[in-house]
Amino acid sequence: MSALVVPEKTFGPVSIFQALSKKDDHRLLPLDFQQLYERSKNKATRHRVICDFIAGMTDAYAVDFCARLKSENARTIFRPF
């Protein structure tokens, strides 16, 4: 099985997942998801918490969240995640 290769300029759920999966970047999750993430015993469960967070996003929230991750709109970087 080959690894999934995602272009660096990807915009959407995959880029959000990649950003939140990096070391210590789970701190960008809301507090309740951070707690679930930190209580998770393995990588698969931590990834599931991130997926559940992304699955609960509305389209507008996902676009806004991704824009803040990429700083595409300077007005949004100061809003809390």
Sequence and secondary structure as in RCSB ss.txt:
>XXXX:A:sequence
MSALVVPEKTFGPVSIFQALSKKDDHRLLPLDFQQLYERSKNKATRHRVICDFIAGMTDAYAVDFCARLKSENAR
TIFRPF
>XXXX:A:secstr
       TT  SHHHHHHHHHSTTGGGGS HHHHHHHHH  SHHHHHHHHHHHHHT  HHHHHHHHHHHHT SGG
GGGS  
